[in-house]
Amino acid sequence: MSTVTTRSTLIRSRRETNPVSRSAVLTVLGLSAFYFLFPLWWLLVSATKPFGEQFSGNGLWFDGFSLFDNIARLSSQDGGIFWRWMLNSVLYCGIGALLGTVFSALAGYALAKYDFPGRGALLALVLAAVLVPKVLFTLPLYLMFSGVHLIDNPLAVLLPSVVSPFGVYLSRVFAAQTVPDEVLEAGRLDGAGELRIFWTVGVRMMLPALVTIFLFQFVEIWNNYLLPAMVLGDDRLQPVTVGLVGWNASHVAVSPALVVIGSLVSVAPLLIAFLALQRFWRAGMTAGAIK
C-alpha cells in the first residue's frame, strides 16, 4: 500500500512541475553540455582533417577523414616518443591513482570507524589540506626532491600523487554513511581481524566512492603539468601533457597539427577509464536503492 502511495505521489509531483522551471533547468543543462563538449568536438573534427589543414576551413565539421594517416605521422615524429609519453602517463596515473585510492580508503575508514585521540584534529587537518591548491606545493616539492636527489626520477611524480586529502575526506564520509557498525561488530564476533573486515566488508560497501576517488586521482595526475615539468628534465620520462606543451613551444621543429592530433589521442585513456568503471557507480546506486 505504501509503495502505491509513494508512486502516485511521485507521478503527481511530476505533473505539478512548473513548465517554466523545467525549461530553465533544461536550458542550463544544455548550455553546460555545450560548453564542456564543444572543445572536444572541435578537437575531434580538427584531428581528422588532412595533415596541415587543422586550422583552416570549417572548424566545426569534417573535411575528409585522415585520422589514421595523422596518427601514423604522430608515431613517426621524433622516433615515436609520443607513445613513450603516453606509456609514462598511464603508468604514473595508474600506479598513483591505485595507491592513492588504497591509502584514502584506509585513512577514511579509520577516521570514520575508530575512536582515537586526535581524530577531530586530524580530520580538520584533512579538510584544511583540501582547501589548499596543490599548485602551491610544487616549488616546495621541487626543493625537497632536489635535496634528496630525486630530480629526473619517476618517484618525484609518483610520491605526491599517492596523497589525496579530498580522497580521504570522501572515503571518510562514505564509510560513515554506508558501513554499519553492526556489521563490523558481527565480523569481530566471528573472529575476523580488523584488516580482514576492512577488505572483505568495508571495501565492498565503499566501492562506488573508491571508484570515484580513483577516477578523480587518475584525471588529476593525467592533467598535472607543473610538477612533472619541473622535476623531469629527461624527455623520455615526461608524461604526455609535458611532451605536448614542449612540442607546441617548438613551432619550427614540430608542426602544430601534431599537437592537435596528440591532444585527441591523449584524451582516449580518460574516456576508456570512465566507461570501464561507470558500471560500479550503477551497482552502488542500485545497492543503495535496495537498502
C-alpha positions as CSV (number, residue, x, y, z in Angstrom):
1,M,0.0,0.0,0.0
2,S,2.8,2.4,0.9
3,T,4.6,1.6,-2.4
4,V,1.5,2.5,-4.4
5,T,1.0,5.7,-2.5
6,T,4.6,6.7,-3.0
7,R,4.4,6.0,-6.7
8,S,1.2,8.0,-7.1
9,T,2.8,10.9,-5.1
10,L,5.8,10.9,-7.5
11,I,3.6,10.9,-10.6
12,R,1.5,13.7,-9.2
13,S,4.6,15.8,-8.3
14,R,5.9,15.4,-11.9
15,R,2.6,16.6,-13.3
16,E,2.6,19.6,-11.0
17,T,6.2,20.7,-12.0
18,N,6.2,24.2,-13.4
19,P,6.9,24.1,-17.2
20,V,8.9,27.4,-16.9
21,S,11.3,26.0,-14.2
22,R,11.6,22.7,-16.2
23,S,12.6,24.7,-19.3
24,A,15.0,26.8,-17.4
25,V,16.7,23.7,-15.9
26,L,16.9,22.0,-19.4
27,T,18.4,25.2,-20.9
28,V,21.1,25.5,-18.2
29,L,21.9,21.8,-18.6
30,G,22.0,22.2,-22.4
31,L,24.3,25.2,-22.2
32,S,26.6,23.4,-19.8
33,A,26.8,20.3,-22.0
34,F,27.6,22.5,-25.0
35,Y,30.3,24.4,-23.0
36,F,32.1,21.2,-22.0
37,L,31.6,19.2,-25.2
38,F,32.4,21.9,-27.8
39,P,36.2,21.8,-27.3
40,L,36.2,18.0,-27.6
41,W,34.1,18.2,-30.8
42,W,36.5,20.8,-32.3
43,L,39.4,18.6,-31.4
44,L,37.8,15.6,-33.0
45,V,37.0,17.4,-36.2
46,S,40.4,19.1,-36.5
47,A,42.3,15.8,-35.8
48,T,40.5,14.0,-38.7
49,K,41.3,16.7,-41.3
50,P,44.2,16.1,-43.8
51,F,47.6,16.9,-42.2
52,G,48.4,20.6,-42.3
53,E,44.7,21.7,-42.6
54,Q,43.8,21.5,-38.9
55,F,43.4,25.3,-38.6
56,S,41.8,26.0,-42.0
57,G,38.4,25.6,-43.4
58,N,35.3,24.9,-41.3
59,G,36.4,24.1,-37.8
60,L,33.1,22.6,-36.8
61,W,32.6,20.0,-39.4
62,F,34.6,17.2,-41.0
63,D,36.5,17.8,-44.2
64,G,37.8,14.4,-45.2
65,F,38.9,11.7,-42.9
66,S,42.7,11.3,-42.4
67,L,42.8,10.4,-38.8
68,F,44.9,7.2,-39.3
69,D,47.3,8.9,-41.6
70,N,47.7,11.7,-39.0
71,I,48.3,9.1,-36.2
72,A,51.0,7.5,-38.4
73,R,52.7,10.9,-38.7
74,L,52.4,11.3,-35.0
75,S,54.0,8.0,-34.4
76,S,57.0,8.8,-36.6
77,Q,57.8,12.1,-35.1
78,D,61.0,12.1,-33.0
79,G,61.3,8.3,-33.2
80,G,57.8,7.7,-31.8
81,I,58.4,9.4,-28.5
82,F,54.8,10.3,-28.2
83,W,53.9,6.7,-27.3
84,R,56.6,6.7,-24.7
85,W,54.9,9.8,-23.2
86,M,51.6,8.0,-23.3
87,L,53.0,5.0,-21.6
88,N,54.6,7.2,-18.9
89,S,51.3,8.9,-18.3
90,V,49.4,5.6,-18.0
91,L,52.0,4.3,-15.5
92,Y,52.1,7.4,-13.4
93,C,48.3,7.7,-13.4
94,G,47.6,4.1,-12.9
95,I,50.0,3.4,-10.1
96,G,49.5,6.8,-8.4
97,A,45.7,6.6,-8.6
98,L,45.6,3.0,-7.3
99,L,47.9,3.7,-4.4
100,G,46.2,6.9,-3.6
101,T,42.8,5.2,-3.5
102,V,44.1,2.5,-1.2
103,F,45.6,5.0,1.2
104,S,42.5,7.2,1.1
105,A,40.3,4.2,1.8
106,L,42.4,3.1,4.8
107,A,42.6,6.6,6.2
108,G,39.0,7.5,5.6
109,Y,37.8,4.2,7.1
110,A,39.9,4.7,10.2
111,L,38.6,8.2,10.7
112,A,35.0,7.1,10.3
113,K,35.0,3.8,12.4
114,Y,37.7,4.2,15.0
115,D,37.7,6.5,18.0
116,F,41.3,7.6,18.9
117,P,42.9,10.7,20.4
118,G,43.3,13.5,18.0
119,R,40.8,12.2,15.4
120,G,39.0,15.6,15.3
121,A,42.2,17.5,14.8
122,L,43.3,15.1,12.1
123,L,40.0,15.5,10.2
124,A,40.3,19.2,10.5
125,L,43.8,19.0,9.0
126,V,42.5,16.9,6.1
127,L,39.8,19.5,5.4
128,A,42.3,22.3,5.5
129,A,44.5,20.4,3.0
130,V,41.5,20.0,0.7
131,L,41.2,23.8,0.6
132,V,44.8,24.5,-0.3
133,P,45.5,24.4,-4.1
134,K,48.0,21.7,-5.0
135,V,50.0,24.1,-7.2
136,L,51.3,25.8,-4.1
137,F,53.1,22.7,-3.2
138,T,55.0,22.5,-6.4
139,L,58.0,24.6,-5.5
140,P,58.5,23.1,-2.0
141,L,58.3,19.6,-3.5
142,Y,60.9,20.5,-6.1
143,L,63.2,21.8,-3.5
144,M,62.6,18.7,-1.3
145,F,63.2,16.3,-4.1
146,S,66.3,18.2,-5.2
147,G,67.7,17.8,-1.7
148,V,67.2,14.0,-1.8
149,H,68.4,13.7,-5.4
150,L,65.1,12.6,-6.9
151,I,65.1,15.0,-9.8
152,D,64.7,13.2,-13.1
153,N,63.3,10.2,-11.2
154,P,59.7,8.9,-11.7
155,L,59.3,8.8,-7.9
156,A,59.2,12.6,-7.9
157,V,55.9,12.3,-9.8
158,L,54.5,9.2,-8.1
159,L,55.1,10.1,-4.4
160,P,53.0,13.3,-4.3
161,S,50.2,11.6,-6.3
162,V,49.5,8.9,-3.7
163,V,48.3,11.6,-1.2
164,S,44.8,12.8,-1.7
165,P,43.1,14.8,1.1
166,F,39.9,15.0,-0.9
167,G,40.0,11.2,-1.3
168,V,40.5,10.8,2.4
169,Y,37.6,13.1,3.2
170,L,35.2,11.4,0.6
171,S,36.2,8.0,1.9
172,R,35.5,9.0,5.5
173,V,32.1,10.4,4.6
174,F,31.1,7.4,2.6
175,A,32.4,4.9,5.2
176,A,30.4,6.7,7.9
177,Q,27.2,6.5,5.9
178,T,27.4,3.1,4.2
179,V,29.3,0.8,6.5
180,P,27.1,-0.1,9.5
181,D,28.8,-0.6,12.9
182,E,26.6,-3.6,13.5
183,V,28.2,-5.4,10.5
184,L,31.7,-4.7,11.8
185,E,30.7,-6.0,15.3
186,A,29.4,-9.1,13.7
187,G,32.7,-9.7,11.9
188,R,34.6,-9.2,15.1
189,L,32.4,-11.7,16.9
190,D,33.1,-14.2,14.2
191,G,36.8,-13.8,14.9
192,A,37.8,-11.8,11.9
193,G,40.7,-9.3,12.2
194,E,40.3,-5.6,11.5
195,L,42.2,-5.7,8.2
196,R,40.1,-8.7,7.0
197,I,36.9,-6.9,8.0
198,F,38.1,-3.8,6.1
199,W,39.0,-5.7,2.9
200,T,36.0,-8.1,2.8
201,V,33.3,-5.9,4.2
202,G,34.3,-2.2,4.2
203,V,35.8,-2.1,0.7
204,R,32.8,-3.7,-0.9
205,M,30.4,-1.3,0.7
206,M,32.6,1.7,-0.2
207,L,33.2,0.6,-3.8
208,P,31.3,3.4,-5.5
209,A,33.2,6.0,-3.5
210,L,36.5,4.3,-4.2
211,V,35.9,4.2,-7.9
212,T,35.1,8.0,-7.7
213,I,38.4,8.6,-5.8
214,F,40.3,6.5,-8.4
215,L,38.9,8.4,-11.3
216,F,39.5,11.8,-9.7
217,Q,43.1,10.9,-8.9
218,F,43.6,9.5,-12.4
219,V,42.3,12.6,-14.1
220,E,44.2,14.9,-11.7
221,I,47.5,13.1,-12.2
222,W,47.0,13.0,-16.0
223,N,46.3,16.7,-16.2
224,N,49.1,17.7,-13.9
225,Y,51.7,19.7,-15.8
226,L,53.7,21.9,-13.5
227,L,55.2,19.4,-11.2
228,P,56.4,16.9,-13.9
229,A,57.7,19.8,-16.0
230,M,59.9,20.9,-13.0
231,V,61.1,17.6,-11.8
232,L,61.5,15.7,-15.1
233,G,64.1,17.1,-17.5
234,D,64.6,13.9,-19.5
235,D,62.2,13.8,-22.4
236,R,61.8,10.0,-22.2
237,L,60.5,10.3,-18.6
238,Q,57.9,13.0,-19.2
239,P,54.2,12.5,-19.3
240,V,52.2,13.3,-22.4
241,T,51.0,16.7,-21.1
242,V,54.5,18.0,-20.7
243,G,55.6,16.5,-24.0
244,L,52.8,18.1,-26.0
245,V,53.4,21.5,-24.4
246,G,57.1,21.1,-25.4
247,W,56.0,20.4,-29.0
248,N,53.7,23.3,-29.0
249,A,56.5,25.6,-27.9
250,S,58.7,24.5,-30.8
251,H,56.7,25.5,-33.8
252,V,59.6,25.3,-36.2
253,A,60.7,21.7,-35.2
254,V,57.2,20.3,-34.8
255,S,54.0,21.1,-36.7
256,P,51.1,22.5,-34.5
257,A,48.9,19.9,-36.3
258,L,50.8,17.1,-34.4
259,V,49.9,18.8,-31.1
260,V,46.2,18.7,-32.1
261,I,46.3,15.1,-33.1
262,G,48.3,14.1,-30.0
263,S,45.8,16.0,-27.8
264,L,42.9,13.9,-29.2
265,V,44.8,10.7,-28.7
266,S,45.7,11.7,-25.1
267,V,42.0,12.0,-24.2
268,A,41.3,8.3,-25.1
269,P,42.6,6.8,-21.8
270,L,40.4,9.1,-19.8
271,L,37.3,8.1,-21.8
272,I,38.3,4.4,-21.5
273,A,38.7,4.6,-17.7
274,F,35.4,6.3,-17.3
275,L,33.5,3.9,-19.5
276,A,35.1,0.9,-17.9
277,L,34.4,2.0,-14.3
278,Q,31.0,3.6,-14.6
279,R,29.2,0.2,-14.0
280,F,30.5,0.3,-10.4
281,W,28.6,3.6,-9.9
282,R,25.4,1.9,-11.2
283,A,25.9,-1.0,-9.0
284,G,26.4,1.3,-6.0
285,M,23.2,3.2,-6.7
286,T,21.3,0.0,-7.1
287,A,22.6,-1.3,-3.8
288,G,21.6,2.0,-2.1
289,A,18.1,1.8,-3.6
290,I,17.6,-1.8,-2.3
291,K,18.6,-0.7,1.2
